[in-house]
Amino acid sequence: MTDTPNTPELNPQDVQDEDDLDVVVMTDEDGTEYLYDIAARMEHGDNEYVVLVPQDENDDEVVILRSEIVDDETEEFVPEEDDSITDAIFEEFKQMFADDYNFADGDEGDDSMFTDAE
């Protein structure tokens, strides 16, 4: 799976930054907030997923979450339990954004490592 044990527990809130990019704030159990940009929205099967890229340049893990519409105005992001789904979404993300990121070869089963392409 693309998230790691140090990924904060989910308590996401959608906010907008000054560039009008979608940003997700996740808060861990200690109250520390982590900011992620929504890099992509992708469909897989009957579900929509978001690929989150950390704003912290020292963090090189993407996070893939399933989007669930609770009511007409509320979107929640929940973890996907099926690693084969998150792996497939990440592979598609890598193909779509090959020009935007340099995806590093990670350890087996850890495809989430990347560096910004510049």
Summary of the structure (lengths in Angstrom):
residues: 118
radius of gyration: 13.8
end to end distance: 26.5
largest distance: 40.9
contacts: 280
relative contact order: 0.18
helix: 12%
strand: 43%
